[in-house]
């Protein structure tokens, strides 16, 4: 039987599993103006927003706008709102006059799909449903779904069969379905950053499941973002300093379909459930959409492929923790505090 948690909760844990705790600078005096802090939920993940602004009332009004915008975007991307645009697309296999945000996210999906050789693929939903349904049975075979069932689900996976433009989205194969859980949190984070910048904010930390910094912290230093292997990890094993950068993390500790922990949440769209390559994958990028997508896909490819992805995009940093705890880092230098 699968672990007693919903996919929504599982993704909340996944998002928090790198921890991303916000760390105070040891011995640093408080800033002259206290930051305005909001905590809530975004797409099922714990969300945090820290705004440094001299006008507290203005900052609180901006937070109100952020909450409204996140709710609007969730009505497009959520698998758990029956009336969402994504659910409508999955139900009928096509969507006329789609929301522009959905088309924009699919464009970002295509970029990530091509950059990772298909390792990132939002049409993975039929495979996810197969494993979730299999292990929800009391009599579930601990070896997982049958080969025939896996092959049938696999035949409905492949982003190349998704046709989209600003006028219409359509699946070229019957039975296909999308999940945007590997990219939507990053996209929402980026949209919140756009909203705050338009409101004049120059110092903020936005975490809507993935994390992105606007400028530096109030004291002028980099924002301190810590990584741990569990949601409750009190002592991060790595601390990054980031300014105007986004951070996304995925970890094998996040969720398993089965109690034995053999079948994890990160499915390979080309092979189904596979043994994890790394204990944790963290991507640091200029935007959270890119960081989110690549942090999922990088866990499915070898180090040579990661190095090739980074070599084509000099703005990226990929930080790996191997099964034995050994760290490996590729790409742009990052401050480790």
LODRENTOR-411270 format. One line per 3 residues: number of its first residue (from 1); their letters; for each residue x, y, z of N, C-alpha, C. Coordinates in steps of 0.1 Angstrom, whole numbers, always signed. Each point is the difference from the previous one (the first is absolute). Layout:
BEGIN
NUM	a	X Y Z X Y Z X Y Z; ...
END
This chain:
BEGIN
1	xxx	+8 -12 +0 -8 +12 +0 +9 +12 +0; -4 +11 -7 +8 +12 -1 +0 +7 +13; +10 +8 +3 +0 +8 +12 -12 +9 +0
4	xxx	-5 +2 +12 -13 +7 +2 +2 +15 -1; +3 +5 -12 +0 +14 -3 -4 +2 -14; -6 +12 -2 -5 +3 -14 +12 +5 -8
7	xxx	-2 +0 -13 +11 +5 -9 +3 +15 +3; -11 +7 +4 +2 +14 +3 +9 +2 +12; -3 -8 +10 +9 +0 +12 +14 -5 -3
10	xxx	+1 -10 -8 +13 -5 -4 +8 +11 -6; -6 +8 -9 +7 +11 -7 +4 +11 +10; -9 +2 +10 +4 +10 +10 +13 -5 +7
13	xxx	+1 -13 +3 +12 -5 +7 +12 +1 -9; -2 -3 -13 +10 +1 -10 +6 +14 +0; -9 +9 +0 +4 +14 -1 +8 +5 +12
16	xxx	-4 -6 +12 +6 +4 +12 +12 -9 +3; +1 -11 -6 +12 -9 +2 +13 +6 -2; +5 +7 -6 +13 +7 +0 +0 +10 +10
19	xxx	-12 +2 +7 +0 +9 +11 -3 +14 -4; +10 +6 -7 -1 +14 -3 -3 +8 +12; +6 -3 +12 -3 +9 +12 +7 +13 -2
22	xxx	-6 +10 +4 +6 +14 -1 +8 +2 +13; +13 +3 -2 +9 +0 +11 +4 +14 +4; +0 +4 +12 +5 +13 +4 +15 +0 -1
25	xxx	+5 +12 -2 +15 +1 +0 +4 +1 +15; +9 -9 +4 +4 -1 +14 +6 +13 +5; -5 +5 +11 +5 +12 +6 -4 +13 -7
28	xxx	-8 -1 -10 -4 +12 -8 -11 +8 +8; +1 +13 +1 -10 +7 +7 -13 +1 -9; -12 +2 +6 -12 +1 -7 +0 +12 -10
31	xxx	-6 -2 -11 -1 +12 -9 -9 +10 +6; +2 +13 -5 -8 +11 +6 -14 -2 -2; -4 -6 -11 -14 -2 -4 -2 -15 +0
34	xxx	-10 -5 +9 -3 -14 +0 -6 -5 -13; +4 -11 -6 -6 -5 -12 -14 -4 +3; -8 +0 -11 -14 -5 +1 +1 -14 -5
37	xxx	-5 -9 +8 +0 -15 -3 -14 -6 -1; -2 -7 -11 -12 -7 -2 +3 -15 -2; -8 -9 +6 +1 -14 -1 -13 -6 -4
40	xxx	-1 -9 -9 -12 -6 -4 +3 -13 -9; -9 -2 -10 +1 -11 -9 -1 +5 -14; +8 -7 -9 -1 +3 -15 +1 -13 -7
43	xxx	-10 -4 -7 +0 -12 -8 +4 -12 +9; -5 +0 +12 +2 -11 +9 +13 +0 +8; +8 +10 -3 +13 +1 +7 +0 +11 +10
46	xxx	+8 -2 +11 +2 +11 +9 +6 +12 -7; -6 +12 +3 +5 +12 -7 +4 +11 +10; +10 +7 -4 +5 +11 +9 +4 +12 -9
49	xxx	-4 +11 +5 +4 +13 -7 +5 +10 +10; +12 +4 -2 +7 +10 +8 +3 +13 -8; -6 +11 +5 +1 +13 -8 +7 +10 +9
52	xxx	+11 +6 -5 +6 +11 +7 -5 +13 -7; -8 +8 +8 -6 +12 -5 -2 +10 +11; +3 +13 -3 -1 +10 +10 -14 +3 +4
55	xxx	-10 -4 -9 -14 +3 +3 -7 -14 +2; -2 -3 +13 -6 -13 +3 -14 -2 -6; -8 +11 +0 -13 -1 -6 +0 -3 -15
58	xxx	+9 +6 -7 +2 -3 -14 +4 -14 -2; +9 -5 +8 +5 -14 -1 -12 -10 +2; -8 +3 +10 -11 -8 +3 -11 +0 -11
61	xxx	-2 +11 -6 -9 +1 -12 +6 -9 -11; +13 +1 -2 +6 -9 -11 -2 -15 +3; +1 -3 +13 -2 -14 +4 -14 -4 -3
64	xxx	-10 +8 +2 -13 -3 -3 -2 -2 -15; +7 +7 -9 -1 -2 -14 +7 -13 -4; +11 -3 +7 +7 -13 -2 -9 -12 +3
67	xxx	-7 +1 +11 -9 -11 +4 -11 -2 -11; -5 +11 -4 -10 -1 -11 +5 -6 -13; +12 +4 -3 +6 -4 -13 +3 -15 +1
70	xxx	+6 -5 +11 +3 -14 +2 -13 -8 -1; -11 +5 +6 -12 -7 -1 -5 -1 -14; +1 +11 -8 -4 +0 -14 +8 -10 -8
73	xxx	+13 -1 +2 +9 -9 -7 -3 -14 +4; -3 -3 +12 -3 -13 +5 -13 -5 -8; -9 +9 -3 -12 -4 -7 +3 -4 -14
76	xxx	+12 +3 -5 +4 -4 -13 +8 -13 +0; +9 -2 +10 +10 -10 +0 -3 -12 +9; -9 +1 +9 -2 -10 +10 -7 -12 -5
79	xxx	+5 -12 +4 -6 -13 -2 -11 -2 +10; -1 +8 +11 -9 -3 +11 -12 +10 +0; -1 +8 -9 -12 +8 -2 -7 -5 -13
82	xxx	-11 -6 +2 -7 -6 -11 -3 +9 -12; -1 +12 +3 -4 +10 -11 +12 +6 -6; +12 -4 +4 +12 +7 -5 +2 -3 -15
85	xxx	+7 +9 -7 +2 -1 -14 +8 -13 -3; +9 -3 +8 +8 -13 -2 -9 -12 +1; -9 +0 +10 -9 -12 +1 -9 -1 -12
88	xxx	-5 +12 -5 -9 -1 -12 +8 -5 -12; +12 +4 -2 +9 -5 -11 +1 -15 +2; +3 -5 +12 +2 -14 +2 -12 -8 -3
91	xxx	-12 +6 +4 -12 -8 -2 -4 -2 -14; +1 +11 -8 -5 -1 -14 +11 -1 -11; +13 +1 +4 +11 -1 -9 +2 +12 -9
94	xxx	-6 +11 +3 +2 +12 -7 -6 +12 +7; +5 +12 -3 -5 +12 +6 +0 +12 -10; -11 +5 -3 -1 +12 -9 +2 +13 +9
97	xxx	+6 +10 -6 +3 +13 +6 +5 -2 +14; +12 -7 +1 +6 -3 +13 +5 +12 +7; +1 +0 +13 +6 +12 +7 +14 +2 -5
100	xxx	+4 +12 -2 +13 +3 -5 +11 -6 +9; -2 +0 +13 +10 -5 +9 +2 -15 -2; -10 -7 -3 +1 -15 -3 +9 -2 -13
103	xxx	-3 +8 -10 +8 -1 -12 +15 +4 +3; +2 +10 +8 +13 +4 +3 +8 -11 +8; -7 -7 +9 +6 -10 +7 +3 -12 -9
106	xxx	-8 -3 -9 +2 -11 -10 +12 +4 -8; +2 +12 -4 +12 +4 -7 +13 -2 +8; -1 +3 +14 +11 -3 +8 +3 -15 +2
109	xxx	-11 -8 +0 +1 -14 +0 +7 -5 -12; -3 +5 -12 +7 -4 -12 +15 +3 +0; +3 +11 +6 +14 +4 +1 +7 -10 +9
112	xxx	-6 -3 +11 +7 -10 +10 +0 -14 -6; -11 -4 -7 +0 -13 -6 +11 -2 -10; +2 +10 -9 +11 +0 -10 +14 +0 +7
115	xxx	+1 +9 +10 +13 +1 +7 +5 -12 +7; -10 -8 +4 +4 -12 +8 -2 -13 -7; -2 +1 -13 -1 -12 -8 -13 -8 +4
118	xxx	-10 +6 +4 -13 -6 +4 -1 -5 +15; +11 +3 +8 -1 -4 +14 -11 +8 +7; -1 +13 -4 -11 +8 +5 -12 -1 -9
121	xxx	-11 -6 +4 -12 -2 -8 -13 +1 +8; -8 +10 -2 -12 +2 +8 -11 -10 -3; +2 -8 -11 -10 -10 -3 +2 -13 +8
124	xxx	+8 +1 +10 +2 -11 +9 -12 -5 +8; -11 +8 +0 -11 -2 +9 -6 -14 -1; -1 -6 -12 -6 -14 -1 +9 -10 +8
127	xxx	+13 +2 +0 +9 -9 +8 -2 +2 +15; -1 +13 +4 -2 +3 +14 -13 -6 +4; -11 +1 -7 -13 -6 +3 +1 -15 +1
130	xxx	+8 -6 -9 +1 -14 +1 +7 -5 +13; +11 +6 +4 +7 -4 +12 -9 +4 +13; -6 +11 +0 -9 +4 +11 -11 -9 +1
133	xxx	-7 -4 -11 -11 -9 +1 +4 -14 +4; +12 -5 -5 +4 -13 +3 +3 -1 +15; +7 +9 +6 +4 -1 +14 -11 +4 +10
136	xxx	-11 +5 -6 -11 +3 +9 -8 -12 +4; +2 -11 -7 -7 -12 +2 +6 -8 +12; -8 -6 +8 +5 -8 +11 +7 -12 -4
139	xxx	-3 -5 -12 +6 -12 -5 +11 +3 -11; +6 +12 +1 +9 +5 -10 +12 -9 +0; +4 -4 -13 +13 -7 -1 +11 +9 +3
142	xxx	+9 -4 +10 +11 +9 +4 +10 +2 -11; +0 -8 -10 +9 +2 -12 -5 +11 -9; -12 +5 +3 -4 +11 -9 -10 -4 -10
145	xxx	-5 +9 -9 -9 -3 -10 +6 -10 -10; -8 -7 -7 +4 -10 -10 +7 +7 -12; +8 -8 -7 +6 +6 -12 -10 +5 -10
148	xxx	-11 -8 -2 -10 +4 -9 -6 +13 +4; -3 +2 +13 -6 +12 +4 +9 +12 -2; +13 -3 +3 +10 +11 -2 +1 +4 -15
151	xxx	+0 -10 -8 +1 +3 -15 -12 +8 -5; -11 -4 +5 -13 +7 -4 +1 +15 +5; +4 +2 +12 +2 +14 +5 +11 +7 -7
154	xxx	+11 -7 -3 +11 +7 -7 -4 +4 -14; -10 -7 -6 -4 +4 -14 -8 +13 +0; -4 +5 +12 -7 +12 +1 +9 +12 +4
157	xxx	+13 -3 +1 +9 +10 +5 +9 +5 -12; +2 +13 -1 +9 +5 -11 -4 +15 -3; +7 +9 +4 -3 +14 -1 -1 +4 -15
160	xxx	+7 -7 -9 +0 +3 -14 -14 -1 -6; -9 -7 +8 -14 -2 -5 -10 +11 +6; +6 +10 +6 -9 +11 +5 +2 +12 -10
163	xxx	-11 +3 -6 -1 +11 -10 -6 +13 +7; +7 +11 -1 -6 +12 +7 +5 +12 -7; -9 +10 +0 +3 +14 -3 -10 +9 +8
166	xxx	+0 +12 -3 -9 +9 +9 -15 -2 -2; -3 -7 -11 -15 -3 -3 -5 -13 +5; +9 -10 +1 -4 -14 +3 +11 -8 +6
169	xxx	-4 -9 +9 +9 -11 +5 -7 -13 -3; +8 -10 -6 -6 -13 -3 +10 -11 +2; -5 -12 +4 +8 -12 +1 -1 -7 -13
172	xxx	+11 -5 -5 +0 -8 -13 -3 -15 +2; +0 -4 +13 -3 -14 +3 -11 -1 +10; -8 -10 -1 -11 -2 +10 +6 -4 +14
175	xxx	-7 +5 +10 +4 -4 +14 +12 +7 +6; +5 +10 -7 +11 +8 +6 -5 +9 +11; +9 +5 +8 -4 +9 +11 +13 +7 +4
178	xxx	-1 +12 +5 +11 +9 +4 +0 +1 +15; +12 +1 +6 +2 +5 +13 +10 +11 -1; -2 +12 +6 +9 +11 +0 +7 +1 +14
181	xxx	-1 -10 +8 +6 +1 +13 +15 +1 +0; +7 -3 -11 +14 +2 -1 +5 +13 -5; -10 +9 -2 +4 +13 -5 -9 +12 +4
184	xxx	-12 -3 +4 -10 +11 +3 +4 +8 +12; +5 -7 +11 +4 +7 +11 +11 +11 -3; +10 -4 -9 +10 +9 -4 -6 +12 -8
187	xxx	-10 -4 -9 -6 +11 -8 -8 +10 +9; -7 -6 +10 -8 +9 +9 +10 +9 +8; +11 -6 +4 +10 +8 +7 +5 +12 -9
190	xxx	+2 -3 -12 +5 +11 -9 -11 +10 -3; -12 -4 +0 -11 +10 -2 -1 +9 +12; +1 -6 +12 +0 +8 +12 +12 +10 +0
193	xxx	+11 -4 -4 +12 +9 -1 -3 +11 -10; -6 -2 -11 -4 +10 -9 -10 +10 +6; -10 -5 +7 -9 +9 +7 +6 +9 +10
196	xxx	+9 -6 +8 +7 +8 +11 +9 +10 -7; +7 -3 -10 +9 +10 -6 -8 +11 -6; -12 -3 -6 -8 +10 -6 -5 +9 +11
199	xxx	-1 -5 +12 -4 +8 +12 +11 +7 +7; +12 +0 -6 +11 +8 +5 +9 -8 +10; -2 -13 +2 +8 -7 +10 +13 -3 -6
202	xxx	+11 +2 +7 +13 -2 -4 +8 -10 +9; -7 -5 +11 +6 -9 +9 -11 -9 +5; +0 -13 -4 -10 -9 +4 +5 -14 -2
205	xxx	-5 -10 +8 +2 -14 -2 -14 -6 -2; -2 -6 -12 -12 -6 -4 +1 -15 +0; -8 -7 +7 +0 -15 +0 -14 -5 -2
208	xxx	-3 -4 -12 -14 -6 -3 +2 -14 -4; +7 -8 +9 +4 -13 -3 +14 -1 -5; +4 +10 -8 +14 +2 -4 +3 +14 +4
211	xxx	+13 +3 +1 +4 +13 +6 +8 +9 -9; -3 +13 +0 +7 +9 -8 +2 +13 +7; +12 +6 -1 +4 +12 +7 -2 +12 -9
214	xxx	-5 +11 +5 +0 +13 -7 +11 +8 +7; +10 +3 -7 +11 +8 +6 +7 -7 +12; +6 +8 +9 +6 -5 +12 -9 +1 +12
217	xxx	+4 -6 +11 -7 +2 +12 +1 +15 +5; -8 +3 +11 +0 +14 +4 +13 +5 +5; +9 -9 +4 +13 +5 +5 +10 +1 -12
220	xxx	-4 -3 -12 +9 +1 -12 +7 -13 -3; -1 -10 +9 +6 -13 -3 -9 -9 -8; +6 -11 -4 -8 -10 -8 -10 -6 +10
223	xxx	-11 -4 -6 -10 -8 +8 +6 -13 +2; -1 -5 +13 +6 -13 +4 -11 -11 -1; +2 -10 -9 -9 -11 -2 +7 -13 +3
226	xxx	-6 -7 +10 +6 -13 +4 -7 -12 -5; +7 -10 -2 -5 -13 -6 +2 -11 +10; -10 -8 +2 +1 -12 +9 -8 -11 -8
229	xxx	+2 -12 +5 -6 -12 -7 -14 -3 +4; -5 +6 +11 -13 -3 +5 -7 +14 +3; -14 -1 -1 -7 +12 +3 +2 +6 +14
232	xxx	+3 -9 +9 +2 +4 +14 +15 +2 +3; +8 -1 -10 +14 +2 +3 +4 +13 +6; +4 +0 +12 +2 +12 +8 +14 +6 -4
235	xxx	+9 -8 -4 +13 +5 -3 +4 -3 -15; -1 +10 -8 +3 -2 -14 +14 -4 -2; +2 -9 -10 +14 -4 -2 +7 +9 -10
238	xxx	-7 +8 -8 +5 +10 -9 -7 +13 +0; +7 +11 +0 -7 +13 +0 +6 +8 -12; -9 +4 -8 +3 +9 -12 -3 +14 +3
241	xxx	+8 +9 -6 -4 +14 +0 -4 +4 -14; -12 +6 -1 -6 +3 -13 -5 +14 -1; +3 +7 -11 -6 +13 -3 -5 -1 -14
244	xxx	-13 +4 -2 -6 -1 -13 +1 -13 -7; -2 -11 +8 +1 -13 -5 -11 -9 +5; -3 -11 -6 -10 -9 +4 +6 -13 +4
247	xxx	-6 -7 +10 +5 -13 +4 -11 -10 +1; +2 -12 -6 -10 -11 +1 +7 -13 +3; -6 -8 +8 +6 -12 +5 -10 -12 -1
250	xxx	+5 -12 -3 -8 -12 +1 +8 -10 +7; -7 -9 +8 +7 -10 +8 -7 -13 -1; +7 -11 +0 -6 -13 +0 -7 -3 +13
253	xxx	+3 +8 +11 -7 -2 +13 -14 +5 +0; -4 +7 -11 -13 +7 +0 -12 -9 +1; -2 -10 -8 -12 -8 +0 +3 -13 -8
256	xxx	-6 -11 +5 +0 -13 -6 -14 -5 -2; -3 -7 -11 -13 -6 -2 -3 -11 +10; +11 -8 +3 -1 -12 +8 +7 +2 +14
259	xxx	-5 -8 +9 +6 +1 +14 +14 -4 +0; +4 -9 -9 +14 -5 +0 +10 +10 -5; -5 +11 -6 +8 +10 -5 +8 -3 -13
262	xxx	-5 -9 -8 +6 -4 -12 -4 +8 -12; -12 +6 +0 -5 +7 -11 -2 +15 +4; +9 +9 -4 +0 +14 +3 -9 +8 -9
265	xxx	-1 +13 +4 -9 +9 -7 +5 +5 -13; +13 -1 -2 +6 +6 -12 +1 -12 -10; -10 +1 -10 -1 -11 -10 +7 +5 -12
268	xxx	+6 -10 -7 +7 +3 -13 -11 -2 -11; -3 +11 -7 -10 -2 -11 +3 -10 -10; +13 -4 -1 +4 -9 -10 +1 -15 +5
271	xxx	+1 -1 +14 +2 -13 +6 -9 -3 +12; -8 +9 +4 -8 -2 +12 +8 +2 +13; -3 -8 +10 +7 +1 +13 +14 -6 -2
274	xxx	+10 +8 +4 +14 -5 -1 +7 +4 +13; +11 -8 +3 +7 +3 +12 +6 +15 -1; +0 +7 +11 +5 +14 +0 +15 +0 -2
277	xxx	+4 +10 -8 +14 +2 -2 +7 +8 +11; -8 +9 +6 +6 +9 +10 -9 +1 +12; +6 +4 +11 -8 +2 +12 -7 +13 -1
280	xxx	+6 +10 -6 -7 +13 -1 +6 +7 -12; -9 +8 -7 +4 +8 -11 -5 +14 +2; +9 +10 -1 -3 +14 +1 +4 +7 -12
283	xxx	-9 +8 -6 +4 +9 -11 -2 +14 +4; +10 +8 -4 +0 +15 +2 +0 +6 -13; -10 +9 -3 -1 +5 -13 -5 +15 +1
286	xxx	+0 +7 -11 -5 +14 +1 -15 +1 +3; -8 -11 -4 -14 +0 +2 -5 -13 +6; -11 +0 +8 -4 -12 +7 -7 -10 -9
289	xxx	-5 +4 -12 -6 -9 -9 +10 -10 -5; +12 +6 -4 +11 -9 -5 +5 -8 +11; +2 +5 +12 +6 -7 +11 -9 -12 +4
292	xxx	-13 +3 +0 -10 -11 +4 +0 -11 -10; -1 +3 -13 +0 -11 -10 +13 -8 +0; +11 +7 +1 +13 -7 -1 +3 -8 +13
295	xxx	-5 +4 +11 +3 -7 +13 -7 -14 +0; -11 +0 -7 -7 -13 -2 +7 -9 -10; +3 +6 -12 +6 -8 -10 +15 -5 +3
298	xxx	+7 +8 +7 +14 -3 +2 +2 -12 +9; -10 -4 +7 +1 -12 +8 -2 -13 -8; -3 +2 -12 -2 -12 -9 +11 -2 -10
301	xxx	+10 +9 +0 +10 -2 -11 +14 -1 +7; +10 -4 -7 +13 -2 +5 +8 +13 +1; +11 +0 +7 +7 +12 +3 +6 +6 -13
304	xxx	+3 -8 -10 +5 +5 -13 -11 +8 -7; -12 -5 +1 -11 +7 -6 -3 +13 +7; +1 +0 +13 -2 +12 +8 +11 +11 -4
307	xxx	+12 -5 -1 +11 +9 -4 -2 +6 -14; -6 -8 -9 -3 +4 -14 -11 +11 +1; -10 -2 +8 -11 +10 +1 +5 +13 +6
310	xxx	+9 -1 +10 +6 +12 +6 +9 +7 -10; +7 -8 -8 +9 +7 -10 -7 +8 -10; -13 -4 -3 -8 +8 -9 -7 +12 +6
313	xxx	+1 +1 +13 -6 +11 +7 +9 +5 +11; +8 +10 -2 +10 +4 +10 -6 +6 +12; -13 +3 +0 -7 +6 +12 -4 -10 +11
316	xxx	+2 -13 -3 -5 -10 +9 +11 -5 +10; -5 -4 +11 +8 -8 +10 -8 -13 +3; +6 -11 +0 -6 -13 +4 +8 -6 +11
319	xxx	-6 -1 +12 +6 -6 +12 -6 -13 +3; +9 -11 +0 -5 -13 +3 +5 -5 +13; -8 -8 +7 +5 -8 +11 -1 -15 -4
322	xxx	+11 -7 -1 -1 -14 -4 -5 -9 +11; -3 -12 -3 -5 -9 +11 +9 -2 +12; +13 +2 -3 +10 -1 +12 +2 +13 +7
325	xxx	-8 +10 -4 +1 +13 +6 +11 +9 -6; +6 -4 -10 +11 +8 -7 -7 +11 -8; +4 +12 +1 -5 +11 -8 +7 +1 -14
328	xxx	-7 +3 -10 +5 +3 -13 -7 +12 -6; +8 +9 -6 -6 +13 -4 +5 +3 -14; -10 +4 -9 +3 +4 -13 -5 +14 -3
331	xxx	+8 +7 -9 -5 +13 -5 +5 +12 +7; -8 +10 +0 +4 +13 +5 +3 -1 +15; +11 +7 +4 +4 +0 +14 -12 +7 +8
334	xxx	-1 -5 +12 -11 +5 +9 +7 +1 +14; -5 +10 +8 +6 +2 +13 -6 -11 +9; +10 -7 +7 -4 -10 +10 +4 +6 +13
337	x	-9 +2 +9 +3 +7 +12 +2 -9 +12
END
